[in-house]
Amino acid sequence: MGFTKNRIRSIDFKISQSSIELLAHEWKEHVKIIPPYPIDKFGGKGIVYTAGGITYVSCLWISINILRESGCILPVEIWHLGNEISLDIIKYFNKLNVQFRNFKEVCNVDKPGFHLKPLAILNSQFKEILYLDADNICFNNPSELFDMEGYQRTGTTFWPDYWFTDSKNPIWEIIGSDAYHLPEQESGQILINKETCWKELNLCMHFNQLGEYYYKFLYGDKDTFKFAWSALKTVYYMIEKSPSNCGTGLNDSFNGNTMIQYDDKNAVAFLHRNLLKWDITLLHERGWEGIKSFPNDNSLKEVYLQNVNGMMTVDFGGNVIYEETSPDIKNLENKCLDYLKIWRESYTYFKFYEYIHFIHKRNLQNSTQSIEV
């Protein structure tokens, strides 16, 4: 699998016509047995994360603190698998008014992976969900996103990625669609009304459960949501403004580490720090110095993946708009670094490091019992 500079995600995997037809047949049969939406099981609005281990718990601590500082009072669920989360972490996060939920207490799952995202959304207590990756930072209070006209009309809001799926990818024939002119979905944030999109969400779960096949030509869960909706010919709302690239360096030597996603009014909504994650960020390190964006026209637009000193970064080429980050974004990064400092200086941080080392060396990740080190 590769990403070309002209923004096409290509694959070198070959699949037989009979396999394409079998996968198409299987998902159509699966749709027939999806149970109806359980009207009395879910309710209200909330935010859902999945997290575990030192990398994503570090990111989670910053993300939720910024979320609460924005004024958001929506309830938050944090889903984890087995012993990826310790009792100390649960206590440490109590002040943020969150609920930790263990996949093992609601379903039979024994390994981490992309399928945990739709699984968390399906099993969450909420009817309307803003799903956030742990390394995603809300720029403003995200509660207002539930009021977007596109979401109210369709029950779903997706955000675009930099890339487009190759027209030769077998997924198009499997789902019976030719909408390869649309951008891929970036699943670091998803807005879903489960009552409106129950069947689509369950089909997405089916694609991920068959990840041993689908992940050979898809990039994890990233587009399984959009492709499930497309397979069922269900209308969804995709934010129109393409994501910007935030990072360090000047226009001609740029290293992007964060995707900036927008709302329906083209205002900054999220900074998804998916490359330079907080667990390896230095306390004095500023990663949000400049922003590269593409104009909304048909001019040349290129995206480059770069390896800089062992770190993956992103740069834009072609017709690009470069600007220094705003004071508000700089201030937001300073707040994130302040929370990172609090986290790293806490006794809980060191205990959790010891805990994660212990359970991995003892192969206790999937134990159903809590572990005291």
KAKAMO-V875002 format. One record per residue. RES is the residue in one small letter. NEAR is the number of other C-alpha atoms within 8 Angstrom. D_LAST is the distance of its C-alpha to the last C-alpha in Angstrom with 2 decimals. Layout:
# KAKAMO-V875002
RES_NEAR_D_LAST ; RES_NEAR_D_LAST
This chain:
# KAKAMO-V875002
m_8_40.68 ; g_6_42.01 ; f_10_42.95 ; t_10_46.50 ; k_8_47.84 ; n_7_50.09 ; r_12_47.01 ; i_11_47.13 ; r_12_44.02 ; s_11_45.37 ; i_8_44.14 ; d_5_45.30 ; f_7_44.22 ; k_4_47.17 ; i_7_47.22 ; s_6_50.09 ; q_6_52.31 ; s_6_51.48 ; s_8_47.74 ; i_12_48.58 ; e_9_50.68 ; l_8_48.05 ; l_9_45.33 ; a_11_47.90 ; h_8_48.88 ; e_8_45.30 ; w_11_44.41 ; k_8_47.74 ; e_8_47.15 ; h_10_43.64 ; v_9_45.11 ; k_6_47.36 ; i_6_44.54 ; i_8_42.45 ; p_4_42.43 ; p_6_43.98 ; y_7_42.02 ; p_6_40.49 ; i_6_42.35 ; d_5_40.43 ; k_6_36.85 ; f_10_36.26 ; g_9_37.42 ; g_7_37.47 ; k_10_36.31 ; g_12_32.86 ; i_12_30.76 ; v_15_28.30 ; y_13_25.67 ; t_12_23.36 ; a_12_20.29 ; g_11_16.91 ; g_9_15.15 ; i_10_15.65 ; t_10_19.42 ; y_12_20.36 ; v_11_18.11 ; s_12_19.70 ; c_14_23.05 ; l_11_22.42 ; w_12_21.77 ; i_12_25.12 ; s_13_26.98 ; i_9_26.31 ; n_10_27.03 ; i_12_30.29 ; l_13_31.01 ; r_10_30.83 ; e_7_32.80 ; s_9_35.50 ; g_7_36.16 ; c_10_34.74 ; i_5_33.75 ; l_8_33.30 ; p_9_30.28 ; v_11_27.47 ; e_13_25.35 ; i_12_22.39 ; w_13_21.89 ; h_14_18.86 ; l_15_18.16 ; g_13_15.35 ; n_15_11.82 ; e_11_13.50 ; i_11_12.74 ; s_11_9.74 ; l_7_10.65 ; d_9_10.71 ; i_10_13.21 ; i_10_15.22 ; k_7_15.68 ; y_8_16.58 ; f_10_19.19 ; n_8_20.72 ; k_6_23.39 ; l_8_24.74 ; n_8_25.69 ; v_11_23.97 ; q_7_22.79 ; f_9_19.96 ; r_9_21.05 ; n_10_19.47 ; f_13_22.02 ; k_11_20.88 ; e_6_22.08 ; v_7_25.57 ; c_6_26.40 ; n_6_25.81 ; v_6_24.28 ; d_7_22.00 ; k_6_22.05 ; p_7_22.16 ; g_5_25.61 ; f_8_28.61 ; h_12_29.28 ; l_9_26.46 ; k_9_28.71 ; p_10_31.60 ; l_9_29.33 ; a_13_27.73 ; i_10_31.26 ; l_9_32.61 ; n_7_30.02 ; s_10_29.75 ; q_7_31.33 ; f_10_33.70 ; k_12_37.17 ; e_12_37.64 ; i_15_34.83 ; l_11_34.32 ; y_12_31.69 ; l_11_30.16 ; d_10_28.13 ; a_12_25.18 ; d_13_27.06 ; n_15_30.20 ; i_12_31.56 ; c_12_34.18 ; f_11_37.19 ; n_8_38.48 ; n_10_37.66 ; p_9_37.45 ; s_7_38.61 ; e_7_42.17 ; l_7_41.62 ; f_9_41.90 ; d_7_45.51 ; m_9_46.58 ; e_6_49.76 ; g_11_48.59 ; y_14_45.49 ; q_10_47.56 ; r_6_50.07 ; t_11_47.82 ; g_14_44.46 ; t_14_42.74 ; t_14_42.30 ; f_15_41.18 ; w_12_41.01 ; p_14_42.67 ; d_11_41.24 ; y_10_43.07 ; w_10_43.95 ; f_13_46.32 ; t_11_45.91 ; d_9_48.49 ; s_7_51.41 ; k_5_51.16 ; n_10_47.63 ; p_9_47.82 ; i_8_45.94 ; w_13_49.22 ; e_10_51.06 ; i_10_48.21 ; i_11_48.21 ; g_7_51.95 ; s_8_51.89 ; d_7_53.46 ; a_6_51.87 ; y_10_50.66 ; h_5_52.33 ; l_6_49.47 ; p_11_46.38 ; e_11_43.06 ; q_11_40.51 ; e_11_37.61 ; s_11_34.89 ; g_9_32.74 ; q_12_34.43 ; i_13_36.15 ; l_14_38.06 ; i_11_38.72 ; n_11_40.38 ; k_12_39.12 ; e_8_42.19 ; t_7_44.53 ; c_11_42.73 ; w_10_41.04 ; k_10_42.78 ; e_12_42.16 ; l_13_38.43 ; n_10_38.21 ; l_12_40.22 ; c_13_37.85 ; m_11_35.01 ; h_10_37.25 ; f_12_37.71 ; n_13_33.98 ; q_8_33.39 ; l_8_35.98 ; g_11_34.33 ; e_7_34.89 ; y_7_38.54 ; y_10_38.70 ; y_9_36.23 ; k_9_38.65 ; f_12_41.08 ; l_11_39.03 ; y_8_36.36 ; g_10_33.46 ; d_12_33.63 ; k_10_35.58 ; d_13_38.97 ; t_12_38.33 ; f_11_38.82 ; k_9_42.17 ; f_10_43.33 ; a_14_42.62 ; w_12_44.73 ; s_11_47.39 ; a_10_47.53 ; l_7_48.39 ; k_6_50.78 ; t_8_48.90 ; v_7_49.62 ; y_12_46.74 ; y_10_46.85 ; m_8_45.82 ; i_12_45.72 ; e_6_48.80 ; k_9_47.82 ; s_11_46.09 ; p_12_42.88 ; s_11_43.21 ; n_15_41.35 ; c_16_39.71 ; g_14_38.70 ; t_12_39.90 ; g_10_43.11 ; l_7_46.75 ; n_7_48.70 ; d_5_49.56 ; s_6_46.15 ; f_11_43.56 ; n_11_39.88 ; g_11_38.73 ; n_15_35.06 ; t_14_35.35 ; m_13_37.45 ; i_13_39.35 ; q_13_40.21 ; y_14_42.95 ; d_10_44.12 ; d_9_47.45 ; k_5_49.26 ; n_7_48.05 ; a_7_45.86 ; v_9_42.43 ; a_12_39.76 ; f_13_36.62 ; l_12_35.32 ; h_12_33.14 ; r_12_31.37 ; n_10_30.69 ; l_9_31.14 ; l_11_29.90 ; k_11_26.65 ; w_10_25.12 ; d_9_21.95 ; i_6_24.36 ; t_8_26.96 ; l_5_27.79 ; l_7_28.15 ; h_5_31.88 ; e_6_32.48 ; r_7_34.96 ; g_9_35.05 ; w_13_37.57 ; e_12_40.82 ; g_13_43.24 ; i_13_43.91 ; k_13_45.91 ; s_11_47.48 ; f_10_50.09 ; p_8_53.26 ; n_5_54.11 ; d_4_56.88 ; n_4_57.71 ; s_7_57.43 ; l_6_55.48 ; k_12_51.69 ; e_10_49.35 ; v_13_45.58 ; y_10_44.13 ; l_9_40.65 ; q_10_40.06 ; n_8_37.64 ; v_7_37.51 ; n_4_35.57 ; g_5_33.25 ; m_9_32.80 ; m_10_34.53 ; t_12_36.93 ; v_13_39.84 ; d_12_43.42 ; f_12_46.41 ; g_9_49.92 ; g_8_53.37 ; n_9_54.49 ; v_11_51.63 ; i_8_51.42 ; y_9_49.39 ; e_7_48.56 ; e_7_46.37 ; t_11_43.57 ; s_6_44.61 ; p_6_43.61 ; d_6_41.67 ; i_10_39.47 ; k_11_39.04 ; n_8_38.03 ; l_9_35.55 ; e_10_33.90 ; n_8_33.79 ; k_9_32.00 ; c_10_29.45 ; l_10_28.87 ; d_8_28.56 ; y_11_25.75 ; l_13_24.11 ; k_9_24.35 ; i_8_22.84 ; w_11_19.85 ; r_8_19.38 ; e_7_19.80 ; s_8_17.28 ; y_6_14.08 ; t_10_12.59 ; y_10_13.76 ; f_9_11.98 ; k_9_8.56 ; f_12_9.51 ; y_9_10.80 ; e_9_7.73 ; y_11_6.10 ; i_11_9.57 ; h_8_10.00 ; f_9_7.32 ; i_11_8.81 ; h_9_12.19 ; k_7_12.23 ; r_6_11.25 ; n_7_13.66 ; l_9_11.68 ; q_10_13.30 ; n_10_15.74 ; s_8_13.96 ; t_7_15.39 ; q_6_12.61 ; s_8_9.91 ; i_6_6.34 ; e_4_3.82 ; v_5_0.00
